[in-house]
Amino acid sequence: MQTFLKDPDAILDYAIDWSDWLATSETISSRTVSVESGLIESSTDTESSGVVTMWLSGGTVGTTYSVACKIVTNAGRTDERTINIKVVER
């Protein structure tokens, strides 16, 4: 599981790249992003060419938050990946 550092005042984009996992001609049909309480998804997540991008803000210094992204593809496959966001003063 990948961990990223984030300042509590920063509003940053974080991406999960599914493109290598997707089969030829397979696309993401739907996605659900779940952000642990205390961290804020600042705007609606987007998907382009198999990459899901979310914008995150807030958080409490010293806390690590989980952000999960679950996708369903046009081939009916479902998968989920989780990243960690550790909030630190930068």
N, C-alpha and C positions, 0 to 999 in steps of 0.2 A: 504494500500500500504506500503510495507516494505522499509525502508531507511537504507542504509549502508554508513559508513564513509570510505573515501579513501584519502590518501595523494596524492598530484599532481605528485609525482615522483614514486609512486607505480604502478606496473603492477600486477593486482590481478584477480583471477577467481571468478565469481559470478554464482550461479546456480539457476535455477527455476525448481522445482520438480513437475512434473505432474503425478507421478506414482499413487498417491491415487485417482486422478481424472479419470484416464484411466480405462475402463472396462476390465474384464478378456479377455486376448488375443488381446486387442487393443494396437496398437503401434502408434508412431508418424511417419507419412509419410513424412511430410515436416515441415520446421520451417523457420521463418523470424525474425531476430533480428534487431530492429531499435534503434540506439543510437543517442541521441540528440547531435547536433553540439557542438563541444568543448571538448567532451569526445571521445576517440578513441577505437574502437574494435581492439585490438592488433593482434589477430589471428582469424582464422575461428572458429565459435562456433561449439560445438560438442553435440551429443545426445547419451545417453546410458541408457537403462532401464527406459525411461521416464523422465530423467533429462537432461535439456539443460544447458550447461555450456558455458559461454562467458568470454573472457579475456579482461579487460578494462585498459586503461592507460590515462594519461593526465588529463586535467581539470584545472579549475581556482579556487583557494582558495575562499571560500565563496559562491560558486555556487552549486546549486543542479540540477542534470541532470536526465532526465527520460530515462529508457531503457525498451523497450517493446519487448516481445517475443510472436509471434503469431504462433500457430501450427495448423496443419490439421492431423487428424488421419486416419488410414486405414478403419475406420467405417464411414468416411465422416464428423465427427464432427470438428468444428473449435472453438478455444478459444484464448484469448489473456490475458496476465498478464504483469503488469508493476511494475518495482522496481525503487526506487530513489537512486542515488549515490550523496552524499554530500561530496564535496572536502574540506578537512581541513588539516592544518599542523599537523602532528602527530609526 
